[in-house]
């Protein structure tokens, strides 16, 4: 997808005057435009580059997007657009609007804008224009972006070097920004003046903040960072990391990538996809409320939720997820088939067995599970002629007064050899245990076993979802298993 650059005037109406083609940036995100805005606060006309997310043209006009302000815009917009597009496309961060402010009047003007009053940088005075520059962003630029382009909360601020000084100062003195990314900030200047400012803010009942510092040549003194962490309230998320094999000039792209990923780590589909489908929309609703913005689930995850809720027979929930998908990202290409499947799910009764209900089932007490404690070793097979040499172990033990179940697979990679059991229930016939499927459908894989002496055997089934293997798979729907007490 090509990036379109156009030069216009960003004023009360942000009218776009004139247009010209420009080469695509490396990441090829949705759309970029350059505008001029006349600032009364700065008494200057400033140029800003705006990059829109992939869904912007397809989404509902009621959808508002988080806004990320990028300092040193002429140098950093390409890298920021590249990493933001990559992260958003993979569901790691919410889609948002990038607004990159270009510098003016050379190096001296840059230092003036990016240096807060009270600090000297590169030989500057102690009365530079950092506060006025932040006023321009908050009182003129952001309101204009919100009016014209559906910008909204949460706000993120990214800066490198002198820009990292200003974003740290903003974190210490302003409440506009929920997330602040400082890349190679020389925090030690002025006897760690910035560190003292931010630590003082941390100890004064501040609003929630996510602040990250990625460092190569500069950064936080260790003792100052430790003091900040010890002082900060629980509503603050702090991270600091020194990146090997990077220099001050090379750090920005990697710092922006890691910073955006970190400050939105709880948004990532890699976190949410571990949850039952019916809980995904409430999870993102709570996250949106906490961050003060509209954060629909990532497109790919949201589509999976629609499909999984249909598989669970939860028509009303699937309908709500589908409507959110269309509003946030536009109608999918197979929308007609999906709507038909939704209607069929809505006609059926509400399921009596649900994924979240299975996962909420209490484990047996140690006394109830006593005859099943220990290791049960055996095999499972998907067809009668399949070799039965896949040795796996079900281990049931008691730890701190609680029953714990584990599946041990010696053939798996080391990090996957031990899998906690998510469902465990003693039955009249024997024992049923299960795990939440790590892929899709997001049902609970249940092994329903009958106990005969020291042998537990039975069939596997899908819990909480309607799922069957396709006929061409030639799979016995029962999926048999046997486990023998070791």
KEVEX-735273 format. One record per residue (C-alpha): residue number from 1; x, y, z. Coordinates in steps of 0.25 Angstrom, whole numbers, plus 5000, padded with zeros to 4 digits. Layout:
BEGIN
[lopa NUM, [X, Y, Z]]
...
% end
This chain:
BEGIN
[lopa 1, [5000, 5000, 5000]]
[lopa 2, [5006, 5013, 4996]]
[lopa 3, [5008, 5025, 5005]]
[lopa 4, [5001, 5038, 5000]]
[lopa 5, [5008, 5051, 5004]]
[lopa 6, [5001, 5064, 5002]]
[lopa 7, [5004, 5078, 5007]]
[lopa 8, [4993, 5086, 5012]]
[lopa 9, [4989, 5096, 5024]]
[lopa 10, [4985, 5091, 5037]]
[lopa 11, [4977, 5101, 5043]]
[lopa 12, [4963, 5102, 5050]]
[lopa 13, [4957, 5093, 5038]]
[lopa 14, [4971, 5086, 5034]]
[lopa 15, [4967, 5088, 5020]]
[lopa 16, [4976, 5080, 5011]]
[lopa 17, [4981, 5089, 4999]]
[lopa 18, [4988, 5083, 4988]]
[lopa 19, [4994, 5068, 4987]]
[lopa 20, [5006, 5061, 4981]]
[lopa 21, [5011, 5047, 4980]]
[lopa 22, [5023, 5043, 4988]]
[lopa 23, [5031, 5030, 4989]]
[lopa 24, [5026, 5019, 4999]]
[lopa 25, [5032, 5018, 5012]]
[lopa 26, [5039, 5005, 5016]]
[lopa 27, [5027, 4999, 5025]]
[lopa 28, [5017, 5003, 5014]]
[lopa 29, [5006, 5007, 5025]]
[lopa 30, [4992, 5013, 5021]]
[lopa 31, [4994, 5027, 5018]]
[lopa 32, [5003, 5039, 5021]]
[lopa 33, [5000, 5054, 5019]]
[lopa 34, [5008, 5067, 5022]]
[lopa 35, [5001, 5079, 5027]]
[lopa 36, [5005, 5093, 5032]]
[lopa 37, [4998, 5098, 5045]]
[lopa 38, [4999, 5113, 5049]]
[lopa 39, [5002, 5113, 5064]]
[lopa 40, [4998, 5125, 5072]]
[lopa 41, [5005, 5120, 5084]]
[lopa 42, [5019, 5119, 5077]]
[lopa 43, [5016, 5130, 5067]]
[lopa 44, [5021, 5121, 5056]]
[lopa 45, [5015, 5112, 5045]]
[lopa 46, [5019, 5098, 5048]]
[lopa 47, [5019, 5086, 5038]]
[lopa 48, [5014, 5072, 5043]]
[lopa 49, [5013, 5059, 5037]]
[lopa 50, [5001, 5050, 5039]]
[lopa 51, [5000, 5035, 5037]]
[lopa 52, [4987, 5028, 5038]]
[lopa 53, [4984, 5014, 5041]]
[lopa 54, [4981, 5003, 5031]]
[lopa 55, [4966, 5003, 5035]]
[lopa 56, [4964, 5018, 5035]]
[lopa 57, [4956, 5019, 5022]]
[lopa 58, [4948, 5006, 5025]]
[lopa 59, [4944, 5009, 5040]]
[lopa 60, [4932, 5015, 5045]]
[lopa 61, [4932, 5030, 5046]]
[lopa 62, [4929, 5029, 5061]]
[lopa 63, [4942, 5022, 5063]]
[lopa 64, [4953, 5030, 5070]]
[lopa 65, [4968, 5026, 5069]]
[lopa 66, [4979, 5027, 5080]]
[lopa 67, [4989, 5038, 5076]]
[lopa 68, [5004, 5037, 5077]]
[lopa 69, [5012, 5050, 5076]]
[lopa 70, [5026, 5048, 5070]]
[lopa 71, [5037, 5058, 5072]]
[lopa 72, [5048, 5061, 5062]]
[lopa 73, [5037, 5057, 5052]]
[lopa 74, [5045, 5059, 5039]]
[lopa 75, [5056, 5049, 5044]]
[lopa 76, [5047, 5039, 5052]]
[lopa 77, [5033, 5038, 5044]]
[lopa 78, [5038, 5027, 5035]]
[lopa 79, [5043, 5018, 5045]]
[lopa 80, [5031, 5021, 5055]]
[lopa 81, [5022, 5018, 5043]]
[lopa 82, [5029, 5005, 5040]]
[lopa 83, [5029, 4999, 5054]]
[lopa 84, [5015, 5004, 5057]]
[lopa 85, [5009, 4998, 5045]]
[lopa 86, [5016, 4985, 5047]]
[lopa 87, [5012, 4984, 5062]]
[lopa 88, [4997, 4988, 5059]]
[lopa 89, [4996, 4979, 5047]]
[lopa 90, [5000, 4967, 5056]]
[lopa 91, [4991, 4971, 5067]]
[lopa 92, [5002, 4976, 5077]]
[lopa 93, [4997, 4990, 5079]]
[lopa 94, [4984, 4997, 5076]]
[lopa 95, [4983, 5004, 5062]]
[lopa 96, [4986, 5019, 5064]]
[lopa 97, [4989, 5032, 5057]]
[lopa 98, [5003, 5037, 5057]]
[lopa 99, [5006, 5052, 5057]]
[lopa 100, [5021, 5055, 5055]]
[lopa 101, [5025, 5070, 5058]]
[lopa 102, [5036, 5075, 5049]]
[lopa 103, [5047, 5084, 5055]]
[lopa 104, [5049, 5098, 5050]]
[lopa 105, [5060, 5109, 5050]]
[lopa 106, [5072, 5098, 5050]]
[lopa 107, [5078, 5092, 5062]]
[lopa 108, [5076, 5104, 5071]]
[lopa 109, [5061, 5104, 5069]]
[lopa 110, [5061, 5089, 5072]]
[lopa 111, [5069, 5091, 5085]]
[lopa 112, [5060, 5103, 5089]]
[lopa 113, [5047, 5095, 5086]]
[lopa 114, [5051, 5082, 5093]]
[lopa 115, [5058, 5087, 5105]]
[lopa 116, [5049, 5090, 5118]]
[lopa 117, [5052, 5102, 5126]]
[lopa 118, [5061, 5100, 5137]]
[lopa 119, [5071, 5091, 5130]]
[lopa 120, [5082, 5094, 5121]]
[lopa 121, [5085, 5085, 5108]]
[lopa 122, [5096, 5087, 5099]]
[lopa 123, [5100, 5100, 5105]]
[lopa 124, [5086, 5106, 5105]]
[lopa 125, [5081, 5115, 5115]]
[lopa 126, [5071, 5112, 5126]]
[lopa 127, [5059, 5118, 5120]]
[lopa 128, [5057, 5110, 5107]]
[lopa 129, [5043, 5107, 5101]]
[lopa 130, [5040, 5093, 5105]]
[lopa 131, [5027, 5097, 5113]]
[lopa 132, [5022, 5106, 5101]]
[lopa 133, [5024, 5095, 5091]]
[lopa 134, [5016, 5085, 5100]]
[lopa 135, [5005, 5096, 5101]]
[lopa 136, [5005, 5096, 5086]]
[lopa 137, [5004, 5081, 5085]]
[lopa 138, [4993, 5080, 5096]]
[lopa 139, [4985, 5093, 5093]]
[lopa 140, [4986, 5094, 5078]]
[lopa 141, [4991, 5082, 5071]]
[lopa 142, [4984, 5071, 5078]]
[lopa 143, [4970, 5078, 5078]]
[lopa 144, [4972, 5080, 5063]]
[lopa 145, [4975, 5066, 5060]]
[lopa 146, [4963, 5061, 5069]]
[lopa 147, [4954, 5070, 5061]]
[lopa 148, [4958, 5067, 5047]]
[lopa 149, [4963, 5052, 5048]]
[lopa 150, [4956, 5046, 5059]]
[lopa 151, [4968, 5046, 5069]]
[lopa 152, [4966, 5042, 5083]]
[lopa 153, [4971, 5036, 5096]]
[lopa 154, [4981, 5030, 5100]]
[lopa 155, [4992, 5039, 5096]]
[lopa 156, [5006, 5034, 5094]]
[lopa 157, [5019, 5043, 5093]]
[lopa 158, [5031, 5038, 5087]]
[lopa 159, [5045, 5045, 5087]]
[lopa 160, [5059, 5042, 5085]]
[lopa 161, [5072, 5049, 5091]]
[lopa 162, [5067, 5064, 5093]]
[lopa 163, [5053, 5059, 5090]]
[lopa 164, [5054, 5049, 5101]]
[lopa 165, [5058, 5060, 5110]]
[lopa 166, [5045, 5067, 5107]]
[lopa 167, [5036, 5055, 5108]]
[lopa 168, [5042, 5051, 5121]]
[lopa 169, [5039, 5065, 5126]]
[lopa 170, [5025, 5064, 5120]]
[lopa 171, [5023, 5051, 5128]]
[lopa 172, [5027, 5059, 5141]]
[lopa 173, [5019, 5071, 5139]]
[lopa 174, [5007, 5068, 5130]]
[lopa 175, [4995, 5059, 5130]]
[lopa 176, [4992, 5058, 5115]]
[lopa 177, [5000, 5046, 5112]]
[lopa 178, [4997, 5032, 5117]]
[lopa 179, [5009, 5026, 5111]]
[lopa 180, [5023, 5032, 5109]]
[lopa 181, [5035, 5026, 5102]]
[lopa 182, [5048, 5032, 5104]]
[lopa 183, [5060, 5027, 5095]]
[lopa 184, [5074, 5030, 5100]]
[lopa 185, [5070, 5041, 5109]]
[lopa 186, [5082, 5048, 5116]]
[lopa 187, [5075, 5048, 5129]]
[lopa 188, [5088, 5051, 5137]]
[lopa 189, [5089, 5065, 5132]]
[lopa 190, [5087, 5076, 5142]]
[lopa 191, [5090, 5067, 5154]]
[lopa 192, [5079, 5057, 5149]]
[lopa 193, [5069, 5069, 5149]]
[lopa 194, [5059, 5061, 5141]]
[lopa 195, [5060, 5049, 5150]]
[lopa 196, [5057, 5057, 5162]]
[lopa 197, [5045, 5064, 5154]]
[lopa 198, [5039, 5050, 5151]]
[lopa 199, [5041, 5044, 5164]]
[lopa 200, [5035, 5056, 5171]]
[lopa 201, [5023, 5054, 5162]]
[lopa 202, [5022, 5039, 5165]]
[lopa 203, [5021, 5042, 5180]]
[lopa 204, [5010, 5052, 5179]]
[lopa 205, [4997, 5044, 5176]]
[lopa 206, [4999, 5045, 5161]]
[lopa 207, [4990, 5040, 5150]]
[lopa 208, [4993, 5026, 5143]]
[lopa 209, [5006, 5026, 5134]]
[lopa 210, [5014, 5016, 5126]]
[lopa 211, [5028, 5021, 5124]]
[lopa 212, [5039, 5013, 5117]]
[lopa 213, [5054, 5017, 5115]]
[lopa 214, [5062, 5010, 5105]]
[lopa 215, [5077, 5013, 5105]]
[lopa 216, [5090, 5012, 5098]]
[lopa 217, [5100, 5024, 5101]]
[lopa 218, [5091, 5031, 5111]]
[lopa 219, [5080, 5028, 5120]]
[lopa 220, [5076, 5027, 5135]]
[lopa 221, [5087, 5026, 5146]]
[lopa 222, [5084, 5013, 5153]]
[lopa 223, [5082, 5019, 5167]]
[lopa 224, [5072, 5029, 5161]]
[lopa 225, [5064, 5019, 5154]]
[lopa 226, [5063, 5010, 5166]]
[lopa 227, [5058, 5022, 5174]]
[lopa 228, [5047, 5024, 5164]]
[lopa 229, [5043, 5010, 5164]]
[lopa 230, [5042, 5010, 5179]]
[lopa 231, [5034, 5023, 5179]]
[lopa 232, [5024, 5020, 5168]]
[lopa 233, [5010, 5016, 5171]]
[lopa 234, [5004, 5003, 5166]]
[lopa 235, [4997, 5011, 5154]]
[lopa 236, [5010, 5013, 5148]]
[lopa 237, [5017, 5004, 5138]]
[lopa 238, [5032, 5006, 5137]]
[lopa 239, [5042, 4999, 5129]]
[lopa 240, [5057, 5002, 5126]]
[lopa 241, [5066, 4994, 5117]]
[lopa 242, [5080, 4996, 5111]]
[lopa 243, [5081, 4991, 5097]]
[lopa 244, [5093, 4984, 5093]]
[lopa 245, [5100, 4987, 5079]]
[lopa 246, [5093, 5000, 5078]]
[lopa 247, [5098, 5014, 5077]]
[lopa 248, [5092, 5027, 5080]]
[lopa 249, [5089, 5030, 5065]]
[lopa 250, [5084, 5015, 5062]]
[lopa 251, [5075, 5013, 5074]]
[lopa 252, [5062, 5020, 5070]]
[lopa 253, [5055, 5010, 5062]]
[lopa 254, [5057, 4998, 5071]]
[lopa 255, [5054, 5007, 5083]]
[lopa 256, [5041, 5012, 5077]]
[lopa 257, [5037, 4997, 5073]]
[lopa 258, [5040, 4992, 5087]]
[lopa 259, [5034, 5004, 5094]]
[lopa 260, [5021, 5003, 5087]]
[lopa 261, [5020, 4989, 5089]]
[lopa 262, [5023, 4990, 5104]]
[lopa 263, [5014, 5002, 5107]]
[lopa 264, [5002, 4994, 5100]]
[lopa 265, [5007, 4980, 5105]]
[lopa 266, [4993, 4977, 5111]]
[lopa 267, [4986, 4980, 5098]]
[lopa 268, [4994, 4970, 5090]]
[lopa 269, [4986, 4959, 5084]]
[lopa 270, [4997, 4949, 5089]]
[lopa 271, [4992, 4952, 5103]]
[lopa 272, [4977, 4953, 5100]]
[lopa 273, [4976, 4940, 5091]]
[lopa 274, [4979, 4932, 5103]]
[lopa 275, [4966, 4935, 5109]]
[lopa 276, [4952, 4929, 5106]]
[lopa 277, [4945, 4935, 5094]]
[lopa 278, [4934, 4941, 5102]]
[lopa 279, [4943, 4948, 5111]]
[lopa 280, [4951, 4956, 5100]]
[lopa 281, [4941, 4967, 5098]]
[lopa 282, [4939, 4970, 5113]]
[lopa 283, [4954, 4970, 5115]]
[lopa 284, [4957, 4980, 5104]]
[lopa 285, [4945, 4989, 5109]]
[lopa 286, [4952, 4989, 5123]]
[lopa 287, [4965, 4992, 5116]]
[lopa 288, [4959, 5004, 5108]]
[lopa 289, [4952, 5009, 5121]]
[lopa 290, [4966, 5009, 5128]]
[lopa 291, [4973, 5016, 5117]]
[lopa 292, [4962, 5026, 5114]]
[lopa 293, [4960, 5022, 5099]]
[lopa 294, [4954, 5013, 5089]]
[lopa 295, [4962, 5001, 5088]]
[lopa 296, [4955, 4990, 5080]]
[lopa 297, [4962, 4977, 5080]]
[lopa 298, [4972, 4974, 5069]]
[lopa 299, [4965, 4971, 5056]]
[lopa 300, [4970, 4957, 5055]]
[lopa 301, [4967, 4954, 5069]]
[lopa 302, [4953, 4960, 5067]]
[lopa 303, [4950, 4951, 5055]]
[lopa 304, [4954, 4939, 5063]]
[lopa 305, [4945, 4943, 5074]]
[lopa 306, [4933, 4944, 5064]]
[lopa 307, [4936, 4930, 5059]]
[lopa 308, [4939, 4924, 5073]]
[lopa 309, [4926, 4929, 5079]]
[lopa 310, [4918, 4924, 5067]]
[lopa 311, [4925, 4910, 5069]]
[lopa 312, [4920, 4911, 5084]]
[lopa 313, [4906, 4914, 5079]]
[lopa 314, [4906, 4928, 5086]]
[lopa 315, [4899, 4936, 5075]]
[lopa 316, [4897, 4949, 5083]]
[lopa 317, [4911, 4949, 5087]]
[lopa 318, [4916, 4946, 5073]]
[lopa 319, [4906, 4957, 5068]]
[lopa 320, [4912, 4968, 5077]]
[lopa 321, [4926, 4964, 5073]]
[lopa 322, [4923, 4964, 5058]]
[lopa 323, [4917, 4978, 5059]]
[lopa 324, [4929, 4983, 5066]]
[lopa 325, [4938, 4977, 5055]]
[lopa 326, [4930, 4984, 5045]]
[lopa 327, [4930, 4997, 5052]]
[lopa 328, [4945, 4997, 5055]]
[lopa 329, [4951, 4991, 5043]]
[lopa 330, [4940, 4990, 5032]]
[lopa 331, [4932, 4978, 5027]]
[lopa 332, [4940, 4966, 5024]]
[lopa 333, [4940, 4960, 5010]]
[lopa 334, [4932, 4948, 5014]]
[lopa 335, [4922, 4956, 5022]]
[lopa 336, [4910, 4950, 5015]]
[lopa 337, [4914, 4936, 5020]]
[lopa 338, [4918, 4941, 5033]]
[lopa 339, [4904, 4947, 5035]]
[lopa 340, [4897, 4935, 5031]]
[lopa 341, [4905, 4927, 5041]]
[lopa 342, [4902, 4937, 5052]]
[lopa 343, [4887, 4936, 5049]]
[lopa 344, [4888, 4921, 5050]]
[lopa 345, [4895, 4922, 5064]]
[lopa 346, [4884, 4932, 5068]]
[lopa 347, [4873, 4922, 5065]]
[lopa 348, [4879, 4912, 5074]]
[lopa 349, [4877, 4910, 5089]]
[lopa 350, [4888, 4916, 5098]]
[lopa 351, [4898, 4906, 5101]]
[lopa 352, [4898, 4898, 5115]]
[lopa 353, [4913, 4896, 5115]]
[lopa 354, [4922, 4908, 5112]]
[lopa 355, [4937, 4909, 5111]]
[lopa 356, [4938, 4919, 5123]]
[lopa 357, [4929, 4911, 5131]]
[lopa 358, [4938, 4899, 5129]]
[lopa 359, [4950, 4907, 5133]]
[lopa 360, [4943, 4912, 5146]]
[lopa 361, [4940, 4898, 5151]]
[lopa 362, [4947, 4896, 5164]]
[lopa 363, [4957, 4885, 5165]]
[lopa 364, [4955, 4874, 5175]]
[lopa 365, [4960, 4874, 5189]]
[lopa 366, [4973, 4866, 5192]]
[lopa 367, [4963, 4856, 5199]]
[lopa 368, [4954, 4855, 5187]]
[lopa 369, [4966, 4853, 5178]]
[lopa 370, [4974, 4844, 5187]]
[lopa 371, [4972, 4831, 5178]]
[lopa 372, [4977, 4839, 5166]]
[lopa 373, [4990, 4845, 5172]]
[lopa 374, [5003, 4841, 5164]]
[lopa 375, [5007, 4839, 5150]]
[lopa 376, [4998, 4833, 5139]]
[lopa 377, [5006, 4829, 5127]]
[lopa 378, [5000, 4825, 5113]]
[lopa 379, [4997, 4828, 5099]]
[lopa 380, [4986, 4834, 5091]]
[lopa 381, [4982, 4832, 5076]]
[lopa 382, [4973, 4838, 5066]]
[lopa 383, [4971, 4826, 5057]]
[lopa 384, [4971, 4811, 5060]]
[lopa 385, [4983, 4808, 5052]]
[lopa 386, [4992, 4819, 5058]]
[lopa 387, [5004, 4815, 5065]]
[lopa 388, [5003, 4816, 5080]]
[lopa 389, [5017, 4820, 5084]]
[lopa 390, [5014, 4835, 5088]]
[lopa 391, [5017, 4833, 5103]]
[lopa 392, [5010, 4845, 5111]]
[lopa 393, [5008, 4846, 5126]]
[lopa 394, [4997, 4852, 5134]]
[lopa 395, [5003, 4856, 5147]]
[lopa 396, [4993, 4859, 5159]]
[lopa 397, [4999, 4865, 5172]]
[lopa 398, [4996, 4873, 5184]]
[lopa 399, [5004, 4886, 5186]]
[lopa 400, [5001, 4896, 5198]]
[lopa 401, [4988, 4888, 5200]]
[lopa 402, [4983, 4890, 5186]]
[lopa 403, [4982, 4879, 5175]]
[lopa 404, [4990, 4882, 5163]]
[lopa 405, [4989, 4875, 5149]]
[lopa 406, [5000, 4874, 5139]]
[lopa 407, [5002, 4868, 5125]]
[lopa 408, [5016, 4864, 5122]]
[lopa 409, [5021, 4862, 5108]]
[lopa 410, [5036, 4858, 5107]]
[lopa 411, [5035, 4859, 5092]]
[lopa 412, [5031, 4874, 5092]]
[lopa 413, [5041, 4886, 5092]]
[lopa 414, [5046, 4889, 5106]]
[lopa 415, [5037, 4901, 5108]]
[lopa 416, [5025, 4892, 5105]]
[lopa 417, [5028, 4879, 5112]]
[lopa 418, [5020, 4882, 5124]]
[lopa 419, [5006, 4888, 5122]]
[lopa 420, [4997, 4891, 5134]]
[lopa 421, [4983, 4885, 5134]]
[lopa 422, [4972, 4895, 5133]]
[lopa 423, [4960, 4885, 5137]]
[lopa 424, [4960, 4874, 5146]]
[lopa 425, [4948, 4867, 5152]]
[lopa 426, [4946, 4853, 5159]]
[lopa 427, [4934, 4846, 5153]]
[lopa 428, [4926, 4834, 5157]]
[lopa 429, [4933, 4826, 5146]]
[lopa 430, [4947, 4832, 5148]]
[lopa 431, [4954, 4845, 5144]]
[lopa 432, [4952, 4856, 5134]]
[lopa 433, [4963, 4865, 5131]]
[lopa 434, [4965, 4876, 5121]]
[lopa 435, [4973, 4888, 5115]]
[lopa 436, [4969, 4900, 5108]]
[lopa 437, [4972, 4898, 5093]]
[lopa 438, [4985, 4906, 5090]]
[lopa 439, [4980, 4908, 5075]]
[lopa 440, [4966, 4909, 5070]]
[lopa 441, [4955, 4906, 5073]]
[lopa 442, [4957, 4912, 5087]]
[lopa 443, [4950, 4900, 5093]]
[lopa 444, [4954, 4892, 5105]]
[lopa 445, [4960, 4878, 5101]]
[lopa 446, [4954, 4868, 5110]]
[lopa 447, [4959, 4854, 5113]]
[lopa 448, [4948, 4847, 5120]]
[lopa 449, [4954, 4834, 5126]]
[lopa 450, [4948, 4822, 5133]]
[lopa 451, [4956, 4816, 5144]]
[lopa 452, [4959, 4801, 5144]]
[lopa 453, [4969, 4797, 5154]]
[lopa 454, [4981, 4805, 5151]]
[lopa 455, [4977, 4808, 5137]]
[lopa 456, [4970, 4821, 5133]]
[lopa 457, [4964, 4820, 5118]]
[lopa 458, [4953, 4827, 5110]]
[lopa 459, [4951, 4837, 5099]]
[lopa 460, [4954, 4851, 5097]]
[lopa 461, [4944, 4862, 5093]]
[lopa 462, [4943, 4877, 5091]]
[lopa 463, [4937, 4884, 5103]]
[lopa 464, [4929, 4897, 5101]]
[lopa 465, [4929, 4897, 5086]]
[lopa 466, [4923, 4890, 5074]]
[lopa 467, [4934, 4884, 5066]]
[lopa 468, [4937, 4872, 5058]]
[lopa 469, [4948, 4867, 5049]]
[lopa 470, [4946, 4868, 5034]]
[lopa 471, [4943, 4855, 5027]]
[lopa 472, [4956, 4855, 5019]]
[lopa 473, [4964, 4855, 5032]]
[lopa 474, [4959, 4840, 5034]]
[lopa 475, [4959, 4842, 5049]]
[lopa 476, [4951, 4834, 5059]]
[lopa 477, [4942, 4845, 5066]]
[lopa 478, [4944, 4838, 5079]]
[lopa 479, [4960, 4840, 5080]]
[lopa 480, [4963, 4829, 5089]]
[lopa 481, [4974, 4829, 5101]]
[lopa 482, [4979, 4821, 5112]]
[lopa 483, [4987, 4824, 5124]]
[lopa 484, [4993, 4814, 5134]]
[lopa 485, [4998, 4818, 5148]]
[lopa 486, [5013, 4818, 5148]]
% end
